[in-house]
Amino acid sequence: MAREFCGMKILLPFALGQIILFNLGRCEPVKMYGVINSNITLSPLQKAKFKDITWKKGKDKVAEWQENEEIRYFGSFQGRAILDPSGNFTILNLTTSDEGLYEMESTDNHNPANETMLYVLENLLQPDLYCSFDGENLTVSCNGSKDSRFLNYAWDFSGSYVNLSESKVQLRYHENLHQNISCIIKNPKSTNGSSLLLETCVPKKDQRKYRYLLLIGAFIYAIVFPAGLYASKNIRDEETEVQKGSRDLVKVPLSNKQKDQDSSQDD
């Protein structure tokens, strides 16, 4: 019993070492992206002349070929796949069910891992933009796609805004309502976008109120700014007069009486 336990202690590190070496020798699957209803070709990592080829999706065969024999296709790939002797496997009219891990096997393939992870994405349509107004802020939401994997959002707007989330932004009411805000969505295979005019987010009565506030602000500015300039000019003129008066006082001539006193002192 003790010998068996000792033997296990010796074999265990060896087995762990073999597993680690095996994992280090394996590469991460190649990632590929396809679009629904389009075609895509999966290729072997090794370029060679093969005598036999087997492509699998997960554990299931999808195509098989041996030298001097006809190619066989399996399952849903019958009639919509093409395998050539160089190992290229083309899938026609992609569907979401085609997504998964594919692997090519061959007796001539010396690469321990020949795996491809296929992602099937939709061709992005224009996103839907929605907005709301709470009396102070405008909130704009962008509904990009049901499939949010690999989906990125970007906003195009000349004013300032705050990101509430990647697909939602908030703007202050004082922004120019006559300009557009745009949402752009992107995945690894396609890009699309939509625009929204800000004034469509604000009820008409609030727009009138906003215009009145702008007019009042412009009116106050038109009065206060010139008045401020005029007052500033008057202050500068008064300061100039005071400085000039001070210089004139310094230069006042002596009176006749003072001149006679100075002459008598000289005599």
C-alpha positions as CSV (number, residue, x, y, z in Angstrom):
1,M,0.0,0.0,0.0
2,A,2.8,2.4,0.9
3,R,4.6,1.5,-2.4
4,E,1.4,2.3,-4.4
5,F,1.1,5.7,-2.6
6,C,4.7,6.5,-3.2
7,G,4.3,5.6,-6.9
8,M,1.3,7.9,-7.1
9,K,3.3,10.8,-5.6
10,I,6.0,10.3,-8.3
11,L,3.5,9.9,-11.2
12,L,1.3,12.9,-10.2
13,P,3.9,15.7,-10.9
14,F,4.9,13.9,-14.1
15,A,1.2,13.9,-15.3
16,L,0.7,17.5,-14.3
17,G,3.9,18.4,-16.2
18,Q,2.6,16.7,-19.3
19,I,-0.8,18.5,-19.1
20,I,1.0,21.9,-18.8
21,L,3.2,21.1,-21.8
22,F,0.2,20.0,-23.8
23,N,-1.7,23.2,-23.0
24,L,1.4,25.4,-23.8
25,G,1.6,23.7,-27.2
26,R,-2.0,24.6,-28.0
27,C,-2.9,27.9,-29.6
28,E,-6.0,30.0,-29.0
29,P,-8.6,29.4,-31.8
30,V,-8.5,31.8,-34.7
31,K,-11.5,34.2,-34.4
32,M,-13.5,34.8,-37.6
33,Y,-16.6,36.9,-38.1
34,G,-19.3,36.3,-40.7
35,V,-22.5,38.0,-41.6
36,I,-25.9,36.3,-41.8
37,N,-26.8,35.2,-45.4
38,S,-23.2,35.7,-46.6
39,N,-20.4,33.2,-47.3
40,I,-17.2,32.6,-45.3
41,T,-14.2,30.3,-45.8
42,L,-12.3,28.6,-43.0
43,S,-8.8,27.7,-43.8
44,P,-6.2,25.4,-42.2
45,L,-3.3,27.0,-40.4
46,Q,-0.9,24.7,-42.2
47,K,-0.5,25.0,-46.0
48,A,0.2,21.5,-47.3
49,K,-1.0,18.8,-49.7
50,F,-3.4,16.7,-47.8
51,K,-4.4,13.1,-48.5
52,D,-7.4,13.3,-46.1
53,I,-9.4,16.1,-44.5
54,T,-12.1,16.2,-41.8
55,W,-13.8,19.3,-40.6
56,K,-15.7,19.2,-37.4
57,K,-18.0,21.6,-35.6
58,G,-17.7,20.8,-32.0
59,K,-17.6,17.0,-32.0
60,D,-19.8,16.6,-35.1
61,K,-18.4,16.0,-38.6
62,V,-19.5,18.6,-41.2
63,A,-17.3,17.6,-44.1
64,E,-14.9,14.7,-44.9
65,W,-12.6,13.9,-47.9
66,Q,-10.1,11.2,-48.6
67,E,-7.8,11.1,-51.7
68,N,-9.4,9.4,-54.7
69,E,-12.8,9.6,-53.0
70,E,-15.8,12.0,-53.1
71,I,-16.3,14.7,-50.6
72,R,-19.1,14.0,-48.1
73,Y,-21.0,16.7,-46.2
74,F,-23.1,16.1,-43.1
75,G,-26.2,17.6,-41.4
76,S,-27.2,21.1,-42.4
77,F,-24.0,21.6,-44.5
78,Q,-25.2,19.3,-47.2
79,G,-25.8,21.4,-50.3
80,R,-24.4,24.6,-48.8
81,A,-20.7,24.0,-48.2
82,I,-17.6,23.5,-50.3
83,L,-14.4,21.7,-49.3
84,D,-11.3,21.7,-51.5
85,P,-8.2,19.5,-51.4
86,S,-6.1,22.3,-49.8
87,G,-8.4,22.2,-46.8
88,N,-10.4,25.4,-47.3
89,F,-14.0,24.9,-46.1
90,T,-16.5,27.4,-47.4
91,I,-20.0,27.8,-45.8
92,L,-22.7,29.3,-47.9
93,N,-25.7,31.4,-46.7
94,L,-24.6,31.6,-43.1
95,T,-27.1,31.2,-40.3
96,T,-26.8,31.9,-36.6
97,S,-26.7,28.1,-36.0
98,D,-23.4,27.9,-37.9
99,E,-21.7,29.8,-35.1
100,G,-19.3,27.7,-33.1
101,L,-15.9,26.1,-32.8
102,Y,-14.6,24.4,-36.0
103,E,-11.5,22.2,-36.2
104,M,-9.7,20.6,-39.2
105,E,-8.1,17.2,-38.8
106,S,-5.8,15.3,-41.1
107,T,-3.2,12.6,-40.9
108,D,-0.9,15.0,-42.9
109,N,-1.4,17.8,-40.4
110,H,1.4,18.2,-37.9
111,N,-0.2,21.2,-36.2
112,P,-1.6,20.0,-32.9
113,A,-4.4,22.6,-33.0
114,N,-6.2,23.8,-36.1
115,E,-9.2,25.5,-34.6
116,T,-11.4,28.4,-35.7
117,M,-14.0,30.1,-33.6
118,L,-16.7,31.4,-36.0
119,Y,-19.1,34.2,-34.9
120,V,-22.1,34.9,-37.0
121,L,-23.3,38.5,-36.8
122,E,-26.1,40.5,-38.3
123,N,-25.6,43.2,-40.8
124,L,-26.3,46.3,-38.8
125,L,-29.4,48.4,-39.7
126,Q,-29.8,52.0,-38.8
127,P,-30.2,52.3,-35.0
128,D,-33.4,53.8,-33.5
129,L,-33.0,57.0,-31.6
130,Y,-35.4,58.0,-28.7
131,C,-35.3,61.1,-26.6
132,S,-37.1,62.6,-23.6
133,F,-37.2,66.0,-21.8
134,D,-37.6,66.5,-18.1
135,G,-37.8,70.3,-18.1
136,E,-34.0,70.8,-17.7
137,N,-32.2,68.0,-19.5
138,L,-32.5,66.1,-22.8
139,T,-31.9,62.4,-22.7
140,V,-31.2,60.6,-26.0
141,S,-31.1,56.8,-26.3
142,C,-29.7,54.7,-29.2
143,N,-31.1,51.2,-29.8
144,G,-28.5,49.5,-31.9
145,S,-29.1,45.8,-32.2
146,K,-30.5,42.8,-30.4
147,D,-27.1,41.2,-30.7
148,S,-25.0,43.4,-28.4
149,R,-21.8,41.2,-28.7
150,F,-18.9,43.1,-30.2
151,L,-21.2,46.2,-30.6
152,N,-19.7,49.6,-30.0
153,Y,-21.4,53.0,-29.9
154,A,-20.1,56.4,-30.8
155,W,-21.8,59.8,-30.6
156,D,-21.4,62.8,-33.0
157,F,-22.5,66.1,-31.5
158,S,-20.9,69.6,-31.6
159,G,-22.1,70.5,-28.1
160,S,-21.4,69.0,-24.7
161,Y,-23.0,65.9,-23.3
162,V,-22.7,63.4,-20.5
163,N,-22.6,59.6,-21.1
164,L,-25.2,57.9,-18.9
165,S,-24.2,54.6,-20.6
166,E,-22.6,53.6,-23.9
167,S,-26.0,53.9,-25.6
168,K,-27.5,56.8,-23.7
169,V,-26.4,60.5,-23.3
170,Q,-27.8,63.5,-21.5
171,L,-27.6,67.2,-22.7
172,R,-28.4,70.4,-21.0
173,Y,-31.5,72.3,-22.2
174,H,-29.4,75.4,-23.1
175,E,-27.9,73.6,-26.1
176,N,-28.9,74.8,-29.6
177,L,-32.1,72.9,-30.4
178,H,-31.7,73.4,-34.1
179,Q,-28.8,71.0,-34.4
180,N,-28.6,67.2,-34.9
181,I,-27.1,64.5,-32.7
182,S,-25.9,61.3,-34.3
183,C,-25.4,57.8,-33.0
184,I,-23.0,55.4,-34.8
185,I,-23.0,51.7,-34.1
186,K,-20.3,49.3,-35.2
187,N,-19.4,45.6,-35.0
188,P,-16.5,43.8,-36.6
189,K,-18.4,43.4,-39.9
190,S,-20.6,46.5,-40.4
191,T,-21.3,50.1,-39.4
192,N,-24.4,52.2,-39.4
193,G,-25.9,55.3,-37.9
194,S,-28.9,57.6,-37.4
195,S,-29.4,61.3,-36.6
196,L,-32.0,63.2,-34.5
197,L,-33.0,66.9,-34.5
198,L,-32.9,68.1,-30.9
199,E,-36.0,70.3,-31.2
200,T,-38.1,67.2,-31.8
201,C,-37.4,66.2,-28.2
202,V,-38.9,69.3,-26.6
203,P,-42.6,70.2,-26.6
204,K,-43.6,73.3,-28.6
205,K,-44.6,75.2,-25.4
206,D,-41.2,74.6,-23.9
207,Q,-39.5,75.7,-27.2
208,R,-41.5,79.0,-27.1
209,K,-40.4,79.4,-23.5
210,Y,-36.8,78.7,-24.5
211,R,-37.0,81.3,-27.3
212,Y,-38.5,83.9,-24.9
213,L,-35.6,83.3,-22.5
214,L,-33.1,83.7,-25.4
215,L,-34.8,87.0,-26.5
216,I,-34.9,88.3,-22.9
217,G,-31.2,87.4,-22.5
218,A,-30.3,89.1,-25.8
219,F,-32.3,92.2,-24.8
220,I,-30.6,92.5,-21.4
221,Y,-27.2,92.0,-23.1
222,A,-28.0,94.7,-25.7
223,I,-28.8,97.2,-22.9
224,V,-26.3,96.2,-20.2
225,F,-23.3,95.8,-22.4
226,P,-23.4,99.3,-24.1
227,A,-24.3,100.9,-20.7
228,G,-21.3,99.2,-19.2
229,L,-19.0,100.5,-21.9
230,Y,-20.4,104.0,-21.5
231,A,-19.9,103.9,-17.7
232,S,-16.4,102.6,-18.1
233,K,-15.6,105.4,-20.6
234,N,-17.0,108.1,-18.2
235,I,-14.9,106.7,-15.4
236,R,-11.8,106.7,-17.6
237,D,-12.5,110.3,-18.7
238,E,-13.0,111.5,-15.0
239,E,-9.7,109.8,-14.0
240,T,-8.0,111.6,-16.9
241,E,-9.5,115.0,-15.8
242,V,-8.4,114.5,-12.2
243,Q,-4.8,113.6,-13.3
244,K,-4.8,116.7,-15.6
245,G,-6.0,119.0,-12.8
246,S,-3.3,117.6,-10.5
247,R,-0.6,118.5,-13.0
248,D,-2.1,122.1,-13.4
249,L,-2.0,122.7,-9.7
250,V,1.7,121.9,-9.6
251,K,2.3,124.5,-12.4
252,V,0.4,127.5,-10.8
253,P,2.5,130.7,-11.3
254,L,3.6,132.9,-8.4
255,S,1.5,135.9,-7.4
256,N,2.7,139.6,-7.7
257,K,3.0,139.9,-3.9
258,Q,5.2,136.8,-3.7
259,K,7.3,138.2,-6.5
260,D,7.9,141.6,-4.6
261,Q,8.8,139.7,-1.5
262,D,11.4,137.6,-3.4
263,S,12.8,140.8,-5.0
264,S,13.2,142.6,-1.6
265,Q,15.0,139.6,-0.2
266,D,17.4,139.8,-3.1
267,D,18.1,143.5,-2.4
